[in-house]
Amino acid sequence: MAIFPNPAKDELNIQINNSKANNLITVSIFDVLGNTVLSKQPATANCKLPTAHFSKGIYFVEVKTGKEVYWGKFVKE
């Protein structure tokens, strides 16, 4: 999984490099307190998520593809 740009300003790109990624995908973004700030089911393994309304800070990304779970983090400028 790739998350970019990092740090992010207005948009975050997520690319899932997995042959099973065409199954149902759920992307969730959490703040440092564990609150869900965004949850989405993108149509493809590569998606762009809006981050312009996020406060500055560190965020965690959880991507679920079937039985597999990927974690990452990014900084919002």
N, CA, C, O and CB atoms as a CASP TS submission, in Angstrom:
PFRMAT TS
TARGET T0000
AUTHOR 0000-0000-0000
METHOD Language model
MODEL 1
PARENT N/A
ATOM      1  N   MET     1       0.847  -1.170   0.000  1.00  0.00           N
ATOM      2  CA  MET     1       0.000   0.000   0.000  1.00  0.00           C
ATOM      3  C   MET     1       0.892   1.232   0.000  1.00  0.00           C
ATOM      4  O   MET     1       1.916   1.270   0.683  1.00  0.00           O
ATOM      5  CB  MET     1      -0.964  -0.001   1.217  1.00  0.00           C
ATOM      6  N   ALA     2       0.500   2.225  -0.762  1.00  0.00           N
ATOM      7  CA  ALA     2       1.232   3.495  -0.815  1.00  0.00           C
ATOM      8  C   ALA     2       0.279   4.622  -0.444  1.00  0.00           C
ATOM      9  O   ALA     2      -0.858   4.671  -0.914  1.00  0.00           O
ATOM     10  CB  ALA     2       1.853   3.737  -2.232  1.00  0.00           C
ATOM     11  N   ILE     3       0.761   5.531   0.411  1.00  0.00           N
ATOM     12  CA  ILE     3      -0.002   6.703   0.820  1.00  0.00           C
ATOM     13  C   ILE     3       0.836   7.924   0.476  1.00  0.00           C
ATOM     14  O   ILE     3       1.973   8.044   0.932  1.00  0.00           O
ATOM     15  CB  ILE     3      -0.363   6.662   2.354  1.00  0.00           C
ATOM     16  N   PHE     4       0.283   8.833  -0.328  1.00  0.00           N
ATOM     17  CA  PHE     4       1.038  10.024  -0.720  1.00  0.00           C
ATOM     18  C   PHE     4       0.085  11.130  -1.113  1.00  0.00           C
ATOM     19  O   PHE     4      -1.065  10.824  -1.427  1.00  0.00           O
ATOM     20  CB  PHE     4       2.001   9.712  -1.877  1.00  0.00           C
ATOM     21  N   PRO     5       0.469  12.372  -1.119  1.00  0.00           N
ATOM     22  CA  PRO     5       1.737  12.899  -0.606  1.00  0.00           C
ATOM     23  C   PRO     5       1.729  12.870   0.920  1.00  0.00           C
ATOM     24  O   PRO     5       0.673  12.854   1.552  1.00  0.00           O
ATOM     25  CB  PRO     5       1.984  14.343  -1.120  1.00  0.00           C
ATOM     26  N   ASN     6       2.896  12.863   1.477  1.00  0.00           N
ATOM     27  CA  ASN     6       3.038  12.871   2.918  1.00  0.00           C
ATOM     28  C   ASN     6       4.176  13.808   3.273  1.00  0.00           C
ATOM     29  O   ASN     6       5.336  13.446   3.073  1.00  0.00           O
ATOM     30  CB  ASN     6       3.287  11.443   3.474  1.00  0.00           C
ATOM     31  N   PRO     7       3.902  14.980   3.782  1.00  0.00           N
ATOM     32  CA  PRO     7       2.630  15.450   4.332  1.00  0.00           C
ATOM     33  C   PRO     7       1.620  15.823   3.255  1.00  0.00           C
ATOM     34  O   PRO     7       1.978  16.183   2.133  1.00  0.00           O
ATOM     35  CB  PRO     7       2.868  16.636   5.226  1.00  0.00           C
ATOM     36  N   ALA     8       0.337  15.726   3.631  1.00  0.00           N
ATOM     37  CA  ALA     8      -0.768  16.029   2.718  1.00  0.00           C
ATOM     38  C   ALA     8      -1.324  17.415   3.011  1.00  0.00           C
ATOM     39  O   ALA     8      -1.241  17.906   4.136  1.00  0.00           O
ATOM     40  CB  ALA     8      -1.883  14.968   2.836  1.00  0.00           C
ATOM     41  N   LYS     9      -1.888  18.034   1.987  1.00  0.00           N
ATOM     42  CA  LYS     9      -2.556  19.329   2.171  1.00  0.00           C
ATOM     43  C   LYS     9      -4.051  19.190   1.922  1.00  0.00           C
ATOM     44  O   LYS     9      -4.839  19.194   2.868  1.00  0.00           O
ATOM     45  CB  LYS     9      -1.954  20.398   1.228  1.00  0.00           C
ATOM     46  N   ASP    10      -4.452  19.067   0.657  1.00  0.00           N
ATOM     47  CA  ASP    10      -5.865  19.050   0.310  1.00  0.00           C
ATOM     48  C   ASP    10      -6.387  17.672  -0.084  1.00  0.00           C
ATOM     49  O   ASP    10      -7.595  17.437  -0.091  1.00  0.00           O
ATOM     50  CB  ASP    10      -6.111  20.005  -0.804  1.00  0.00           C
ATOM     51  N   GLU    11      -5.462  16.756  -0.414  1.00  0.00           N
ATOM     52  CA  GLU    11      -5.877  15.465  -0.955  1.00  0.00           C
ATOM     53  C   GLU    11      -4.858  14.394  -0.588  1.00  0.00           C
ATOM     54  O   GLU    11      -3.659  14.664  -0.508  1.00  0.00           O
ATOM     55  CB  GLU    11      -6.051  15.542  -2.487  1.00  0.00           C
ATOM     56  N   LEU    12      -5.347  13.180  -0.368  1.00  0.00           N
ATOM     57  CA  LEU    12      -4.484  12.047  -0.047  1.00  0.00           C
ATOM     58  C   LEU    12      -4.755  10.954  -1.060  1.00  0.00           C
ATOM     59  O   LEU    12      -5.908  10.603  -1.308  1.00  0.00           O
ATOM     60  CB  LEU    12      -4.721  11.536   1.411  1.00  0.00           C
ATOM     61  N   ASN    13      -3.700  10.415  -1.645  1.00  0.00           N
ATOM     62  CA  ASN    13      -3.816   9.315  -2.598  1.00  0.00           C
ATOM     63  C   ASN    13      -3.462   8.018  -1.901  1.00  0.00           C
ATOM     64  O   ASN    13      -2.492   7.947  -1.146  1.00  0.00           O
ATOM     65  CB  ASN    13      -2.906   9.541  -3.831  1.00  0.00           C
ATOM     66  N   ILE    14      -4.264   6.986  -2.162  1.00  0.00           N
ATOM     67  CA  ILE    14      -3.986   5.661  -1.615  1.00  0.00           C
ATOM     68  C   ILE    14      -3.981   4.677  -2.764  1.00  0.00           C
ATOM     69  O   ILE    14      -4.934   4.609  -3.540  1.00  0.00           O
ATOM     70  CB  ILE    14      -5.033   5.252  -0.527  1.00  0.00           C
ATOM     71  N   GLN    15      -2.902   3.913  -2.872  1.00  0.00           N
ATOM     72  CA  GLN    15      -2.787   2.870  -3.891  1.00  0.00           C
ATOM     73  C   GLN    15      -2.573   1.552  -3.177  1.00  0.00           C
ATOM     74  O   GLN    15      -1.693   1.424  -2.326  1.00  0.00           O
ATOM     75  CB  GLN    15      -1.622   3.165  -4.898  1.00  0.00           C
ATOM     76  N   ILE    16      -3.385   0.579  -3.534  1.00  0.00           N
ATOM     77  CA  ILE    16      -3.291  -0.747  -2.926  1.00  0.00           C
ATOM     78  C   ILE    16      -2.723  -1.689  -3.974  1.00  0.00           C
ATOM     79  O   ILE    16      -3.333  -1.910  -5.020  1.00  0.00           O
ATOM     80  CB  ILE    16      -4.687  -1.249  -2.401  1.00  0.00           C
ATOM     81  N   ASN    17      -1.566  -2.236  -3.691  1.00  0.00           N
ATOM     82  CA  ASN    17      -0.899  -3.146  -4.624  1.00  0.00           C
ATOM     83  C   ASN    17      -1.173  -4.569  -4.172  1.00  0.00           C
ATOM     84  O   ASN    17      -0.338  -5.195  -3.519  1.00  0.00           O
ATOM     85  CB  ASN    17       0.641  -2.867  -4.699  1.00  0.00           C
ATOM     86  N   ASN    18      -2.342  -5.074  -4.524  1.00  0.00           N
ATOM     87  CA  ASN    18      -2.755  -6.391  -4.096  1.00  0.00           C
ATOM     88  C   ASN    18      -3.680  -6.951  -5.163  1.00  0.00           C
ATOM     89  O   ASN    18      -4.593  -6.260  -5.617  1.00  0.00           O
ATOM     90  CB  ASN    18      -3.448  -6.350  -2.701  1.00  0.00           C
ATOM     91  N   SER    19      -3.458  -8.176  -5.561  1.00  0.00           N
ATOM     92  CA  SER    19      -4.291  -8.776  -6.602  1.00  0.00           C
ATOM     93  C   SER    19      -5.730  -8.971  -6.143  1.00  0.00           C
ATOM     94  O   SER    19      -6.634  -9.070  -6.972  1.00  0.00           O
ATOM     95  CB  SER    19      -3.708 -10.105  -7.033  1.00  0.00           C
ATOM     96  N   LYS    20      -5.954  -9.028  -4.826  1.00  0.00           N
ATOM     97  CA  LYS    20      -7.300  -9.193  -4.284  1.00  0.00           C
ATOM     98  C   LYS    20      -7.955  -7.852  -3.979  1.00  0.00           C
ATOM     99  O   LYS    20      -9.059  -7.819  -3.437  1.00  0.00           O
ATOM    100  CB  LYS    20      -7.258 -10.044  -3.026  1.00  0.00           C
ATOM    101  N   ALA    21      -7.307  -6.763  -4.311  1.00  0.00           N
ATOM    102  CA  ALA    21      -7.802  -5.431  -3.953  1.00  0.00           C
ATOM    103  C   ALA    21      -9.060  -5.047  -4.706  1.00  0.00           C
ATOM    104  O   ALA    21      -9.687  -4.045  -4.363  1.00  0.00           O
ATOM    105  CB  ALA    21      -6.737  -4.403  -4.209  1.00  0.00           C
ATOM    106  N   ASN    22      -9.455  -5.807  -5.724  1.00  0.00           N
ATOM    107  CA  ASN    22     -10.674  -5.472  -6.448  1.00  0.00           C
ATOM    108  C   ASN    22     -11.917  -5.930  -5.695  1.00  0.00           C
ATOM    109  O   ASN    22     -13.038  -5.631  -6.106  1.00  0.00           O
ATOM    110  CB  ASN    22     -10.647  -6.095  -7.833  1.00  0.00           C
ATOM    111  N   ASN    23     -11.723  -6.657  -4.588  1.00  0.00           N
ATOM    112  CA  ASN    23     -12.847  -7.008  -3.728  1.00  0.00           C
ATOM    113  C   ASN    23     -13.314  -5.756  -3.006  1.00  0.00           C
ATOM    114  O   ASN    23     -12.805  -4.662  -3.254  1.00  0.00           O
ATOM    115  CB  ASN    23     -12.458  -8.125  -2.715  1.00  0.00           C
ATOM    116  N   LEU    24     -14.270  -5.913  -2.124  1.00  0.00           N
ATOM    117  CA  LEU    24     -14.767  -4.783  -1.356  1.00  0.00           C
ATOM    118  C   LEU    24     -13.642  -4.169  -0.533  1.00  0.00           C
ATOM    119  O   LEU    24     -12.973  -4.865   0.231  1.00  0.00           O
ATOM    120  CB  LEU    24     -15.926  -5.215  -0.445  1.00  0.00           C
ATOM    121  N   ILE    25     -13.440  -2.881  -0.689  1.00  0.00           N
ATOM    122  CA  ILE    25     -12.380  -2.154   0.006  1.00  0.00           C
ATOM    123  C   ILE    25     -13.027  -1.136   0.935  1.00  0.00           C
ATOM    124  O   ILE    25     -13.964  -0.437   0.549  1.00  0.00           O
ATOM    125  CB  ILE    25     -11.410  -1.457  -1.003  1.00  0.00           C
ATOM    126  N   THR    26     -12.520  -1.058   2.159  1.00  0.00           N
ATOM    127  CA  THR    26     -12.958  -0.036   3.097  1.00  0.00           C
ATOM    128  C   THR    26     -11.738   0.737   3.559  1.00  0.00           C
ATOM    129  O   THR    26     -10.766   0.146   4.029  1.00  0.00           O
ATOM    130  CB  THR    26     -13.720  -0.657   4.303  1.00  0.00           C
ATOM    131  N   VAL    27     -11.785   2.058   3.428  1.00  0.00           N
ATOM    132  CA  VAL    27     -10.700   2.933   3.864  1.00  0.00           C
ATOM    133  C   VAL    27     -11.224   3.786   5.016  1.00  0.00           C
ATOM    134  O   VAL    27     -12.257   4.443   4.889  1.00  0.00           O
ATOM    135  CB  VAL    27     -10.172   3.831   2.683  1.00  0.00           C
ATOM    136  N   SER    28     -10.509   3.772   6.138  1.00  0.00           N
ATOM    137  CA  SER    28     -10.877   4.595   7.288  1.00  0.00           C
ATOM    138  C   SER    28      -9.681   5.415   7.713  1.00  0.00           C
ATOM    139  O   SER    28      -8.548   4.935   7.694  1.00  0.00           O
ATOM    140  CB  SER    28     -11.386   3.727   8.461  1.00  0.00           C
ATOM    141  N   ILE    29      -9.935   6.658   8.099  1.00  0.00           N
ATOM    142  CA  ILE    29      -8.879   7.537   8.602  1.00  0.00           C
ATOM    143  C   ILE    29      -9.236   7.929  10.026  1.00  0.00           C
ATOM    144  O   ILE    29     -10.361   8.336  10.317  1.00  0.00           O
ATOM    145  CB  ILE    29      -8.701   8.805   7.693  1.00  0.00           C
ATOM    146  N   PHE    30      -8.241   7.796  10.916  1.00  0.00           N
ATOM    147  CA  PHE    30      -8.420   8.082  12.331  1.00  0.00           C
ATOM    148  C   PHE    30      -7.469   9.185  12.777  1.00  0.00           C
ATOM    149  O   PHE    30      -6.352   9.291  12.269  1.00  0.00           O
ATOM    150  CB  PHE    30      -8.200   6.817  13.168  1.00  0.00           C
ATOM    151  N   ASP    31      -7.912  10.006  13.727  1.00  0.00           N
ATOM    152  CA  ASP    31      -7.003  10.984  14.313  1.00  0.00           C
ATOM    153  C   ASP    31      -6.204  10.313  15.428  1.00  0.00           C
ATOM    154  O   ASP    31      -6.392   9.125  15.689  1.00  0.00           O
ATOM    155  CB  ASP    31      -7.783  12.220  14.854  1.00  0.00           C
ATOM    156  N   VAL    32      -5.317  11.056  16.089  1.00  0.00           N
ATOM    157  CA  VAL    32      -4.449  10.461  17.113  1.00  0.00           C
ATOM    158  C   VAL    32      -5.224  10.000  18.347  1.00  0.00           C
ATOM    159  O   VAL    32      -4.702   9.224  19.148  1.00  0.00           O
ATOM    160  CB  VAL    32      -3.384  11.458  17.529  1.00  0.00           C
ATOM    161  N   LEU    33      -6.453  10.466  18.507  1.00  0.00           N
ATOM    162  CA  LEU    33      -7.281  10.032  19.634  1.00  0.00           C
ATOM    163  C   LEU    33      -8.103   8.788  19.299  1.00  0.00           C
ATOM    164  O   LEU    33      -8.818   8.261  20.152  1.00  0.00           O
ATOM    165  CB  LEU    33      -8.208  11.160  20.062  1.00  0.00           C
ATOM    166  N   GLY    34      -7.996   8.321  18.049  1.00  0.00           N
ATOM    167  CA  GLY    34      -8.727   7.131  17.631  1.00  0.00           C
ATOM    168  C   GLY    34     -10.104   7.407  17.071  1.00  0.00           C
ATOM    169  O   GLY    34     -10.857   6.475  16.787  1.00  0.00           O
ATOM    170  N   ASN    35     -10.444   8.671  16.907  1.00  0.00           N
ATOM    171  CA  ASN    35     -11.738   9.041  16.325  1.00  0.00           C
ATOM    172  C   ASN    35     -11.710   8.856  14.812  1.00  0.00           C
ATOM    173  O   ASN    35     -10.742   9.240  14.156  1.00  0.00           O
ATOM    174  CB  ASN    35     -12.100  10.502  16.679  1.00  0.00           C
ATOM    175  N   THR    36     -12.753   8.278  14.266  1.00  0.00           N
ATOM    176  CA  THR    36     -12.859   8.130  12.817  1.00  0.00           C
ATOM    177  C   THR    36     -13.226   9.477  12.208  1.00  0.00           C
ATOM    178  O   THR    36     -14.265  10.050  12.532  1.00  0.00           O
ATOM    179  CB  THR    36     -13.911   7.045  12.437  1.00  0.00           C
ATOM    180  N   VAL    37     -12.367   9.976  11.327  1.00  0.00           N
ATOM    181  CA  VAL    37     -12.640  11.264  10.679  1.00  0.00           C
ATOM    182  C   VAL    37     -13.125  11.086   9.239  1.00  0.00           C
ATOM    183  O   VAL    37     -13.678  12.015   8.650  1.00  0.00           O
ATOM    184  CB  VAL    37     -11.386  12.137  10.698  1.00  0.00           C
ATOM    185  N   LEU    38     -12.916   9.890   8.673  1.00  0.00           N
ATOM    186  CA  LEU    38     -13.381   9.607   7.316  1.00  0.00           C
ATOM    187  C   LEU    38     -13.458   8.096   7.142  1.00  0.00           C
ATOM    188  O   LEU    38     -12.556   7.370   7.560  1.00  0.00           O
ATOM    189  CB  LEU    38     -12.436  10.248   6.242  1.00  0.00           C
ATOM    190  N   SER    39     -14.520   7.632   6.535  1.00  0.00           N
ATOM    191  CA  SER    39     -14.661   6.223   6.193  1.00  0.00           C
ATOM    192  C   SER    39     -15.317   6.158   4.822  1.00  0.00           C
ATOM    193  O   SER    39     -16.320   6.824   4.564  1.00  0.00           O
ATOM    194  CB  SER    39     -15.499   5.438   7.275  1.00  0.00           C
ATOM    195  N   LYS    40     -14.735   5.346   3.949  1.00  0.00           N
ATOM    196  CA  LYS    40     -15.207   5.323   2.561  1.00  0.00           C
ATOM    197  C   LYS    40     -14.993   3.941   1.971  1.00  0.00           C
ATOM    198  O   LYS    40     -14.080   3.219   2.372  1.00  0.00           O
ATOM    199  CB  LYS    40     -14.482   6.393   1.709  1.00  0.00           C
ATOM    200  N   GLN    41     -15.838   3.576   1.018  1.00  0.00           N
ATOM    201  CA  GLN    41     -15.666   2.346   0.255  1.00  0.00           C
ATOM    202  C   GLN    41     -15.424   2.736  -1.203  1.00  0.00           C
ATOM    203  O   GLN    41     -16.366   2.834  -1.989  1.00  0.00           O
ATOM    204  CB  GLN    41     -16.918   1.396   0.397  1.00  0.00           C
ATOM    205  N   PRO    42     -14.155   2.958  -1.560  1.00  0.00           N
ATOM    206  CA  PRO    42     -13.864   3.380  -2.936  1.00  0.00           C
ATOM    207  C   PRO    42     -14.156   2.267  -3.935  1.00  0.00           C
ATOM    208  O   PRO    42     -14.139   1.085  -3.595  1.00  0.00           O
ATOM    209  CB  PRO    42     -12.403   3.818  -3.060  1.00  0.00           C
ATOM    210  N   ALA    43     -14.419   2.665  -5.158  1.00  0.00           N
ATOM    211  CA  ALA    43     -14.755   1.718  -6.211  1.00  0.00           C
ATOM    212  C   ALA    43     -13.524   0.985  -6.757  1.00  0.00           C
ATOM    213  O   ALA    43     -13.650  -0.099  -7.327  1.00  0.00           O
ATOM    214  CB  ALA    43     -15.463   2.439  -7.337  1.00  0.00           C
ATOM    215  N   THR    44     -12.339   1.573  -6.584  1.00  0.00           N
ATOM    216  CA  THR    44     -11.123   0.962  -7.124  1.00  0.00           C
ATOM    217  C   THR    44     -10.037   0.902  -6.052  1.00  0.00           C
ATOM    218  O   THR    44     -10.172   1.493  -4.981  1.00  0.00           O
ATOM    219  CB  THR    44     -10.620   1.750  -8.354  1.00  0.00           C
ATOM    220  N   ALA    45      -8.964   0.181  -6.355  1.00  0.00           N
ATOM    221  CA  ALA    45      -7.850   0.031  -5.421  1.00  0.00           C
ATOM    222  C   ALA    45      -7.002   1.292  -5.322  1.00  0.00           C
ATOM    223  O   ALA    45      -6.165   1.402  -4.427  1.00  0.00           O
ATOM    224  CB  ALA    45      -6.980  -1.132  -5.837  1.00  0.00           C
ATOM    225  N   ASN    46      -7.204   2.236  -6.219  1.00  0.00           N
ATOM    226  CA  ASN    46      -6.494   3.514  -6.177  1.00  0.00           C
ATOM    227  C   ASN    46      -7.529   4.616  -5.978  1.00  0.00           C
ATOM    228  O   ASN    46      -8.434   4.784  -6.796  1.00  0.00           O
ATOM    229  CB  ASN    46      -5.651   3.752  -7.488  1.00  0.00           C
ATOM    230  N   CYS    47      -7.389   5.363  -4.889  1.00  0.00           N
ATOM    231  CA  CYS    47      -8.396   6.391  -4.620  1.00  0.00           C
ATOM    232  C   CYS    47      -7.753   7.669  -4.110  1.00  0.00           C
ATOM    233  O   CYS    47      -6.625   7.673  -3.617  1.00  0.00           O
ATOM    234  CB  CYS    47      -9.420   5.884  -3.608  1.00  0.00           C
ATOM    235  N   LYS    48      -8.504   8.751  -4.244  1.00  0.00           N
ATOM    236  CA  LYS    48      -8.099  10.059  -3.730  1.00  0.00           C
ATOM    237  C   LYS    48      -9.122  10.467  -2.689  1.00  0.00           C
ATOM    238  O   LYS    48     -10.328  10.407  -2.930  1.00  0.00           O
ATOM    239  CB  LYS    48      -7.988  11.134  -4.876  1.00  0.00           C
ATOM    240  N   LEU    49      -8.631  10.885  -1.526  1.00  0.00           N
ATOM    241  CA  LEU    49      -9.520  11.282  -0.439  1.00  0.00           C
ATOM    242  C   LEU    49      -9.292  12.739  -0.087  1.00  0.00           C
ATOM    243  O   LEU    49      -8.146  13.186  -0.047  1.00  0.00           O
ATOM    244  CB  LEU    49      -9.307  10.392   0.795  1.00  0.00           C
ATOM    245  N   PRO    50     -10.349  13.489   0.169  1.00  0.00           N
ATOM    246  CA  PRO    50     -10.199  14.898   0.529  1.00  0.00           C
ATOM    247  C   PRO    50      -9.691  15.040   1.957  1.00  0.00           C
ATOM    248  O   PRO    50     -10.179  14.364   2.863  1.00  0.00           O
ATOM    249  CB  PRO    50     -11.531  15.640   0.366  1.00  0.00           C
ATOM    250  N   THR    51      -8.713  15.917   2.160  1.00  0.00           N
ATOM    251  CA  THR    51      -8.173  16.157   3.508  1.00  0.00           C
ATOM    252  C   THR    51      -8.139  17.640   3.850  1.00  0.00           C
ATOM    253  O   THR    51      -7.616  18.018   4.898  1.00  0.00           O
ATOM    254  CB  THR    51      -6.767  15.572   3.628  1.00  0.00           C
ATOM    255  N   ALA    52      -8.686  18.481   2.986  1.00  0.00           N
ATOM    256  CA  ALA    52      -8.623  19.928   3.209  1.00  0.00           C
ATOM    257  C   ALA    52      -9.312  20.339   4.503  1.00  0.00           C
ATOM    258  O   ALA    52      -8.892  21.306   5.137  1.00  0.00           O
ATOM    259  CB  ALA    52      -9.252  20.665   2.039  1.00  0.00           C
ATOM    260  N   HIS    53     -10.353  19.632   4.906  1.00  0.00           N
ATOM    261  CA  HIS    53     -11.101  19.990   6.108  1.00  0.00           C
ATOM    262  C   HIS    53     -10.507  19.402   7.392  1.00  0.00           C
ATOM    263  O   HIS    53     -11.004  19.685   8.482  1.00  0.00           O
ATOM    264  CB  HIS    53     -12.525  19.534   5.964  1.00  0.00           C
ATOM    265  N   PHE    54      -9.444  18.584   7.278  1.00  0.00           N
ATOM    266  CA  PHE    54      -8.795  18.008   8.460  1.00  0.00           C
ATOM    267  C   PHE    54      -7.967  19.068   9.170  1.00  0.00           C
ATOM    268  O   PHE    54      -7.419  19.960   8.524  1.00  0.00           O
ATOM    269  CB  PHE    54      -7.906  16.805   8.070  1.00  0.00           C
ATOM    270  N   SER    55      -7.872  18.981  10.479  1.00  0.00           N
ATOM    271  CA  SER    55      -6.962  19.832  11.243  1.00  0.00           C
ATOM    272  C   SER    55      -5.536  19.354  11.029  1.00  0.00           C
ATOM    273  O   SER    55      -5.319  18.195  10.673  1.00  0.00           O
ATOM    274  CB  SER    55      -7.322  19.826  12.754  1.00  0.00           C
ATOM    275  N   LYS    56      -4.571  20.221  11.238  1.00  0.00           N
ATOM    276  CA  LYS    56      -3.171  19.832  11.118  1.00  0.00           C
ATOM    277  C   LYS    56      -2.858  18.778  12.170  1.00  0.00           C
ATOM    278  O   LYS    56      -3.340  18.847  13.301  1.00  0.00           O
ATOM    279  CB  LYS    56      -2.234  21.061  11.271  1.00  0.00           C
ATOM    280  N   GLY    57      -2.032  17.788  11.778  1.00  0.00           N
ATOM    281  CA  GLY    57      -1.649  16.755  12.732  1.00  0.00           C
ATOM    282  C   GLY    57      -1.358  15.428  12.064  1.00  0.00           C
ATOM    283  O   GLY    57      -1.216  15.347  10.844  1.00  0.00           O
ATOM    284  N   ILE    58      -1.271  14.392  12.878  1.00  0.00           N
ATOM    285  CA  ILE    58      -0.964  13.034  12.426  1.00  0.00           C
ATOM    286  C   ILE    58      -2.259  12.236  12.346  1.00  0.00           C
ATOM    287  O   ILE    58      -3.112  12.322  13.230  1.00  0.00           O
ATOM    288  CB  ILE    58       0.058  12.339  13.379  1.00  0.00           C
ATOM    289  N   TYR    59      -2.394  11.458  11.274  1.00  0.00           N
ATOM    290  CA  TYR    59      -3.572  10.625  11.057  1.00  0.00           C
ATOM    291  C   TYR    59      -3.136   9.214  10.685  1.00  0.00           C
ATOM    292  O   TYR    59      -2.055   9.004  10.134  1.00  0.00           O
ATOM    293  CB  TYR    59      -4.480  11.226   9.956  1.00  0.00           C
ATOM    294  N   PHE    60      -3.995   8.257  10.994  1.00  0.00           N
ATOM    295  CA  PHE    60      -3.735   6.857  10.689  1.00  0.00           C
ATOM    296  C   PHE    60      -4.754   6.374   9.673  1.00  0.00           C
ATOM    297  O   PHE    60      -5.931   6.728   9.734  1.00  0.00           O
ATOM    298  CB  PHE    60      -3.781   5.988  11.970  1.00  0.00           C
ATOM    299  N   VAL    61      -4.283   5.556   8.734  1.00  0.00           N
ATOM    300  CA  VAL    61      -5.128   5.042   7.660  1.00  0.00           C
ATOM    301  C   VAL    61      -5.232   3.530   7.814  1.00  0.00           C
ATOM    302  O   VAL    61      -4.223   2.837   7.952  1.00  0.00           O
ATOM    303  CB  VAL    61      -4.560   5.427   6.253  1.00  0.00           C
ATOM    304  N   GLU    62      -6.466   3.026   7.790  1.00  0.00           N
ATOM    305  CA  GLU    62      -6.722   1.590   7.809  1.00  0.00           C
ATOM    306  C   GLU    62      -7.407   1.234   6.500  1.00  0.00           C
ATOM    307  O   GLU    62      -8.419   1.835   6.140  1.00  0.00           O
ATOM    308  CB  GLU    62      -7.597   1.170   9.047  1.00  0.00           C
ATOM    309  N   VAL    63      -6.856   0.255   5.785  1.00  0.00           N
ATOM    310  CA  VAL    63      -7.444  -0.214   4.541  1.00  0.00           C
ATOM    311  C   VAL    63      -7.743  -1.698   4.702  1.00  0.00           C
ATOM    312  O   VAL    63      -6.847  -2.499   4.973  1.00  0.00           O
ATOM    313  CB  VAL    63      -6.497   0.051   3.320  1.00  0.00           C
ATOM    314  N   LYS    64      -9.007  -2.052   4.533  1.00  0.00           N
ATOM    315  CA  LYS    64      -9.428  -3.452   4.611  1.00  0.00           C
ATOM    316  C   LYS    64      -9.785  -3.925   3.215  1.00  0.00           C
ATOM    317  O   LYS    64     -10.586  -3.300   2.521  1.00  0.00           O
ATOM    318  CB  LYS    64     -10.634  -3.633   5.584  1.00  0.00           C
ATOM    319  N   THR    65      -9.179  -5.045   2.807  1.00  0.00           N
ATOM    320  CA  THR    65      -9.480  -5.665   1.513  1.00  0.00           C
ATOM    321  C   THR    65      -9.798  -7.128   1.785  1.00  0.00           C
ATOM    322  O   THR    65      -8.897  -7.967   1.806  1.00  0.00           O
ATOM    323  CB  THR    65      -8.279  -5.514   0.489  1.00  0.00           C
ATOM    324  N   GLY    66     -11.051  -7.432   1.989  1.00  0.00           N
ATOM    325  CA  GLY    66     -11.420  -8.810   2.311  1.00  0.00           C
ATOM    326  C   GLY    66     -10.906  -9.156   3.694  1.00  0.00           C
ATOM    327  O   GLY    66     -11.301  -8.526   4.676  1.00  0.00           O
ATOM    328  N   LYS    67     -10.030 -10.150   3.790  1.00  0.00           N
ATOM    329  CA  LYS    67      -9.489 -10.592   5.076  1.00  0.00           C
ATOM    330  C   LYS    67      -8.196  -9.886   5.454  1.00  0.00           C
ATOM    331  O   LYS    67      -7.680 -10.097   6.551  1.00  0.00           O
ATOM    332  CB  LYS    67      -9.255 -12.073   5.046  1.00  0.00           C
ATOM    333  N   GLU    68      -7.667  -9.056   4.570  1.00  0.00           N
ATOM    334  CA  GLU    68      -6.402  -8.385   4.833  1.00  0.00           C
ATOM    335  C   GLU    68      -6.631  -6.952   5.301  1.00  0.00           C
ATOM    336  O   GLU    68      -7.550  -6.271   4.845  1.00  0.00           O
ATOM    337  CB  GLU    68      -5.521  -8.398   3.583  1.00  0.00           C
ATOM    338  N   VAL    69      -5.768  -6.507   6.228  1.00  0.00           N
ATOM    339  CA  VAL    69      -5.854  -5.144   6.760  1.00  0.00           C
ATOM    340  C   VAL    69      -4.473  -4.512   6.645  1.00  0.00           C
ATOM    341  O   VAL    69      -3.470  -5.114   7.028  1.00  0.00           O
ATOM    342  CB  VAL    69      -6.361  -5.134   8.252  1.00  0.00           C
ATOM    343  N   TYR    70      -4.432  -3.305   6.119  1.00  0.00           N
ATOM    344  CA  TYR    70      -3.195  -2.539   5.974  1.00  0.00           C
ATOM    345  C   TYR    70      -3.307  -1.270   6.812  1.00  0.00           C
ATOM    346  O   TYR    70      -4.376  -0.665   6.906  1.00  0.00           O
ATOM    347  CB  TYR    70      -2.913  -2.196   4.473  1.00  0.00           C
ATOM    348  N   TRP    71      -2.193  -0.877   7.418  1.00  0.00           N
ATOM    349  CA  TRP    71      -2.150   0.359   8.215  1.00  0.00           C
ATOM    350  C   TRP    71      -1.070   1.276   7.689  1.00  0.00           C
ATOM    351  O   TRP    71      -0.037   0.815   7.203  1.00  0.00           O
ATOM    352  CB  TRP    71      -1.905   0.050   9.709  1.00  0.00           C
ATOM    353  N   GLY    72      -1.304   2.570   7.784  1.00  0.00           N
ATOM    354  CA  GLY    72      -0.324   3.563   7.413  1.00  0.00           C
ATOM    355  C   GLY    72      -0.617   4.835   8.185  1.00  0.00           C
ATOM    356  O   GLY    72      -1.614   4.919   8.902  1.00  0.00           O
ATOM    357  N   LYS    73       0.248   5.820   8.038  1.00  0.00           N
ATOM    358  CA  LYS    73      -0.006   7.111   8.686  1.00  0.00           C
ATOM    359  C   LYS    73       0.468   8.219   7.776  1.00  0.00           C
ATOM    360  O   LYS    73       1.299   8.015   6.891  1.00  0.00           O
ATOM    361  CB  LYS    73       0.696   7.200  10.068  1.00  0.00           C
ATOM    362  N   PHE    74      -0.085   9.412   8.016  1.00  0.00           N
ATOM    363  CA  PHE    74       0.337  10.575   7.259  1.00  0.00           C
ATOM    364  C   PHE    74       0.176  11.817   8.136  1.00  0.00           C
ATOM    365  O   PHE    74      -0.507  11.811   9.160  1.00  0.00           O
ATOM    366  CB  PHE    74      -0.479  10.709   5.940  1.00  0.00           C
ATOM    367  N   VAL    75       0.829  12.860   7.690  1.00  0.00           N
ATOM    368  CA  VAL    75       0.764  14.154   8.389  1.00  0.00           C
ATOM    369  C   VAL    75      -0.049  15.095   7.532  1.00  0.00           C
ATOM    370  O   VAL    75       0.161  15.183   6.323  1.00  0.00           O
ATOM    371  CB  VAL    75       2.195  14.744   8.672  1.00  0.00           C
ATOM    372  N   LYS    76      -0.979  15.798   8.157  1.00  0.00           N
ATOM    373  CA  LYS    76      -1.755  16.829   7.473  1.00  0.00           C
ATOM    374  C   LYS    76      -1.135  18.175   7.787  1.00  0.00           C
ATOM    375  O   LYS    76      -1.025  18.543   8.957  1.00  0.00           O
ATOM    376  CB  LYS    76      -3.255  16.792   7.895  1.00  0.00           C
ATOM    377  N   GLU    77      -0.727  18.917   6.766  1.00  0.00           N
ATOM    378  CA  GLU    77      -0.134  20.241   6.938  1.00  0.00           C
ATOM    379  C   GLU    77      -1.204  21.288   7.112  1.00  0.00           C
ATOM    380  O   GLU    77      -0.892  22.468   7.271  1.00  0.00           O
ATOM    381  CB  GLU    77       0.752  20.593   5.754  1.00  0.00           C
TER
END
